[in-house]
Amino acid sequence: MDFATIIGLAFGLILVFFGMSEPGSFVPPATFFNLRGLAIVLGGTFAATLINYPLKNVIGIFKISLQAFFNKGTKNPLDIISELTTFSEQARKQGLPSLERIIDNIDNHYLQVGLENAILERDPIKLESFLNNELNSMVDRHSNGQEIFYNMGSYAPAFGLLGTVMGLILMMTRQASTSSVGSYAAGAQDSMSALLQGMGIALVTTFYGVLLANMLFIPIAGKLKARSDNEVHELNIMKAGIMSIHSKEHPLIMREKLLTFVDKSTRKDLRPSGE
């Protein structure tokens, strides 16, 4: 469970409810709850997304969105470096094929297939090309999910504005059809009151669009991007380690090379005292 996402969403909704509420009360007026306006925003956003993307991608957004709320966990870069250093020491002492015995116990798919290809492939250029293709394929998959939510964040305010325009058109035409010069002069105050009330209801759809875009769709896209960036950083460490193991670099040299992926303040945690 990603508590940052949960806390941020809850805190944001509390502040919005506080802003919507009447002074001295935490209960928002019924004006803010309009199922027709919500249907325009959500339905329009979903319809535009279906038009823009294949059906399987749109269906997959529900599963992708869960990644913003449930963190599968990321490994500490220092732990990855230590693990790769152990593999390097074993490959140096017992030979690269000896890693076949431990491959099945590796839980990371990229590291697993990378070491398998390092054992089978002699050409380092082909091995690096394979690792890059695997990495780029993962980045593309992640980017597709992020792009969908970013676009939904742009669709929602647009359909909110559309709903507002629709409401204003209906309000104005009804007002014009029910009012005459004589009746307007007699009941100008009632007419203005009805006009303002109808305008408030029409603006609710814009409120829904802005709220959904900035409280849900765009933040989810940002969280997915942050998760993807962290995973790409981990896989870059693994790629460099696999290439070093394949080229039979000394484990100490490989470790120093991999430590360049870690910020200076944490590098000392992996260095023996006295270095």
C-alpha positions as MATLAB code, in Angstrom:
seq = 'MDFATIIGLAFGLILVFFGMSEPGSFVPPATFFNLRGLAIVLGGTFAATLINYPLKNVIGIFKISLQAFFNKGTKNPLDIISELTTFSEQARKQGLPSLERIIDNIDNHYLQVGLENAILERDPIKLESFLNNELNSMVDRHSNGQEIFYNMGSYAPAFGLLGTVMGLILMMTRQASTSSVGSYAAGAQDSMSALLQGMGIALVTTFYGVLLANMLFIPIAGKLKARSDNEVHELNIMKAGIMSIHSKEHPLIMREKLLTFVDKSTRKDLRPSGE';
ca = [
       0.000    0.000    0.000;
       1.373    3.394   -1.009;
       0.493    5.598    1.952;
       1.738    8.776    0.216;
      -0.893    8.392   -2.506;
      -3.663    7.561   -0.031;
      -2.754   10.413    2.330;
      -2.396   12.919   -0.505;
      -5.757   11.985   -2.027;
      -7.531   12.050    1.333;
      -5.939   15.365    2.357;
      -6.821   16.945   -0.981;
     -10.445   15.816   -0.805;
     -10.764   17.094    2.764;
      -9.527   20.528    1.709;
     -11.891   20.568   -1.278;
     -14.838   19.607    0.940;
     -13.822   22.325    3.375;
     -13.758   24.886    0.560;
     -17.139   23.710   -0.745;
     -18.836   23.846    2.651;
     -20.939   26.650    4.007;
     -19.298   28.766    6.768;
     -19.617   26.988   10.107;
     -20.501   23.648    8.481;
     -18.544   20.829    6.857;
     -21.474   19.759    4.686;
     -21.221   20.947    1.034;
     -24.408   22.371   -0.512;
     -26.447   20.050   -2.718;
     -25.579   22.294   -5.668;
     -22.161   20.661   -5.919;
     -23.697   17.232   -6.506;
     -25.026   16.916  -10.033;
     -25.140   13.427  -11.548;
     -25.829   14.768  -15.038;
     -22.744   16.971  -14.945;
     -20.595   14.149  -13.554;
     -21.857   11.847  -16.290;
     -20.855   14.387  -18.955;
     -17.331   14.706  -17.571;
     -16.641   11.037  -16.817;
     -18.524    9.728  -19.838;
     -16.907   12.192  -22.208;
     -13.432   11.520  -20.830;
     -13.901    7.761  -21.114;
     -15.357    8.059  -24.636;
     -12.462   10.233  -25.829;
     -10.002    7.762  -24.336;
     -11.690    4.894  -26.179;
     -11.455    6.836  -29.437;
      -7.777    7.630  -28.885;
      -6.521    4.204  -27.733;
      -7.171    0.515  -28.497;
      -9.763   -1.188  -26.309;
      -7.228   -3.434  -24.556;
      -5.203   -0.379  -23.488;
      -8.270    1.347  -22.060;
      -9.348   -1.783  -20.173;
      -5.830   -2.041  -18.781;
      -5.938    1.428  -17.196;
      -7.862    0.074  -14.218;
      -5.073   -2.379  -13.462;
      -2.417    0.255  -14.150;
      -4.082    2.751  -11.806;
      -3.709    0.300   -8.912;
       0.067    0.669   -9.219;
      -0.301    4.232   -7.920;
      -1.991    2.941   -4.758;
      -0.084   -0.304   -4.218;
       3.694   -0.214   -4.214;
       5.256   -3.513   -5.229;
       8.456   -2.339   -3.592;
      11.813   -1.277   -4.975;
      15.145   -2.740   -4.044;
      17.854   -0.700   -2.449;
      20.534    0.074   -5.086;
      23.180   -1.000   -2.594;
      21.518   -4.399   -2.261;
      21.480   -4.761   -6.050;
      25.184   -3.881   -6.223;
      26.012   -6.372   -3.466;
      24.060   -9.102   -5.267;
      25.786   -8.386   -8.573;
      29.163   -8.351   -6.868;
      28.438  -11.810   -5.448;
      27.516  -13.071   -8.928;
      30.715  -11.568  -10.331;
      32.857  -13.267   -7.700;
      31.215  -16.620   -8.416;
      31.594  -16.223  -12.190;
      35.263  -15.270  -11.756;
      36.056  -18.249   -9.537;
      33.848  -20.942  -11.050;
      33.218  -19.640  -14.545;
      30.245  -17.884  -16.097;
      28.241  -21.121  -16.670;
      28.191  -21.665  -12.887;
      25.562  -18.909  -12.649;
      23.026  -21.269  -14.246;
      22.546  -22.880  -10.831;
      21.235  -19.668   -9.254;
      19.320  -18.117  -12.143;
      16.033  -19.794  -11.201;
      16.242  -18.246   -7.714;
      16.483  -14.672   -9.062;
      13.139  -12.881   -8.684;
      13.855  -10.016  -11.091;
      12.957  -10.971  -14.669;
      15.371   -8.521  -16.287;
      18.336   -9.739  -14.238;
      17.344  -13.345  -14.819;
      17.113  -13.175  -18.618;
      20.135  -10.878  -18.727;
      22.368  -13.395  -16.976;
      20.964  -16.214  -19.118;
      21.976  -14.336  -22.264;
      25.337  -13.403  -20.729;
      26.050  -17.125  -20.343;
      24.963  -18.009  -23.879;
      26.080  -14.928  -25.846;
      29.778  -14.363  -26.479;
      29.473  -11.103  -28.390;
      29.203   -8.195  -25.890;
      27.636   -5.936  -28.528;
      24.776   -8.381  -29.125;
      24.331   -8.854  -25.383;
      24.129   -5.107  -24.791;
      21.679   -4.769  -27.678;
      19.434   -7.410  -26.104;
      19.556   -5.712  -22.705;
      18.758   -2.336  -24.260;
      15.808   -3.805  -26.166;
      14.396   -5.334  -22.975;
      14.806   -2.047  -21.140;
      13.299    0.051  -23.924;
      10.352   -2.326  -24.219;
       9.574   -1.887  -20.528;
       9.876    1.901  -20.783;
       7.474    1.932  -23.745;
       4.896   -0.122  -21.844;
       5.115    2.201  -18.858;
       4.954    5.302  -21.055;
       1.716    4.114  -22.647;
       0.003    3.891  -19.262;
       1.308    7.289  -18.195;
       0.236    8.874  -21.474;
      -3.346    7.622  -21.091;
      -3.724    9.260  -17.682;
      -2.063   12.488  -18.810;
      -4.503   12.662  -21.727;
      -7.455   11.884  -19.456;
      -6.253   14.803  -17.344;
      -6.558   17.050  -20.400;
      -9.915   15.615  -21.535;
     -11.706   16.045  -18.184;
     -11.504   19.888  -17.954;
     -12.484   20.155  -21.631;
     -15.635   18.101  -21.089;
     -16.290   20.055  -17.906;
     -16.251   23.232  -19.969;
     -18.458   21.552  -22.566;
     -20.994   20.697  -19.863;
     -20.926   24.280  -18.640;
     -21.568   25.620  -22.146;
     -24.418   23.143  -22.602;
     -25.946   24.205  -19.289;
     -25.652   27.895  -20.134;
     -27.265   27.385  -23.543;
     -30.195   25.506  -22.028;
     -30.537   28.062  -19.249;
     -30.536   31.051  -21.577;
     -32.976   29.532  -24.074;
     -35.410   28.521  -21.341;
     -35.155   31.952  -19.763;
     -35.837   33.631  -23.085;
     -38.816   31.384  -23.884;
     -40.496   31.893  -20.493;
     -39.903   35.638  -20.179;
     -41.577   38.521  -21.933;
     -40.958   42.214  -21.592;
     -43.959   42.640  -19.296;
     -43.297   39.592  -17.157;
     -39.600   40.407  -16.877;
     -40.391   43.914  -15.673;
     -42.819   42.502  -13.122;
     -40.590   39.715  -11.826;
     -37.037   40.854  -12.535;
     -35.766   39.739   -9.149;
     -37.193   36.209   -9.478;
     -35.854   35.979  -13.016;
     -32.355   37.031  -11.961;
     -32.430   34.578   -9.055;
     -33.346   31.704  -11.367;
     -30.663   32.802  -13.822;
     -27.920   32.822  -11.178;
     -29.031   29.462   -9.792;
     -28.947   27.913  -13.241;
     -25.508   29.390  -13.908;
     -24.200   27.870  -10.681;
     -25.456   24.429  -11.692;
     -23.917   24.831  -15.156;
     -20.496   25.654  -13.675;
     -20.495   22.451  -11.600;
     -19.346   20.428  -14.615;
     -16.230   22.589  -14.950;
     -15.628   21.991  -11.250;
     -15.835   18.214  -11.806;
     -13.473   18.344  -14.762;
     -10.817   20.406  -12.970;
     -11.106   18.304   -9.803;
     -10.790   14.939  -11.555;
      -7.912   16.122  -13.737;
      -5.812   17.677  -10.966;
      -6.737   15.411   -8.062;
      -6.811   12.041   -9.830;
      -5.729   11.633  -13.449;
      -2.600   13.822  -13.625;
      -1.291   12.823  -10.139;
      -1.708    9.130  -11.033;
       0.262    9.699  -14.242;
       2.980   11.455  -12.243;
       3.166    8.635   -9.683;
       3.426    6.047  -12.456;
       6.255    8.027  -14.041;
       8.113    8.228  -10.730;
       7.743    4.460  -10.276;
       8.935    3.847  -13.811;
      11.975    6.115  -13.338;
      12.961    4.217  -10.184;
      12.636    0.881  -11.963;
      14.644    2.107  -14.954;
      17.384    3.231  -12.564;
      17.482   -0.243  -11.012;
      17.616   -1.942  -14.403;
      20.442    0.329  -15.567;
      22.471   -0.808  -12.570;
      21.698   -4.431  -13.459;
      22.597   -3.872  -17.104;
      25.980   -2.398  -16.198;
      26.583   -5.265  -13.763;
      25.661   -7.931  -16.325;
      27.988   -6.384  -18.900;
      30.819   -6.300  -16.342;
      30.231   -9.933  -15.385;
      30.177  -10.903  -19.061;
      33.472   -9.087  -19.706;
      35.012  -10.798  -16.617;
      35.869   -7.560  -14.854;
      37.285   -7.823  -11.368;
      34.442   -7.650   -8.798;
      36.052   -4.665   -7.046;
      36.281   -2.732  -10.311;
      32.705   -3.637  -11.153;
      31.527   -2.521   -7.723;
      33.208    0.874   -8.076;
      31.629    1.278  -11.496;
      28.162    0.458  -10.187;
      28.561    2.804   -7.237;
      28.493    5.689   -9.706;
      24.741    5.051   -9.965;
      24.364    5.811   -6.240;
      24.487    9.272   -4.688;
      27.634   10.123   -2.760;
      25.960   10.228    0.637;
      25.057    6.532    0.480;
      28.107    5.161   -1.302;
      30.036    4.970    1.958;
      27.484    2.433    3.274;
      28.903   -0.176    0.903;
      32.552    0.780    1.285;
      34.685   -1.003    3.856;
      35.860    1.244    6.681;
      39.191    2.858    5.942;
      38.577    3.333    2.226;
];
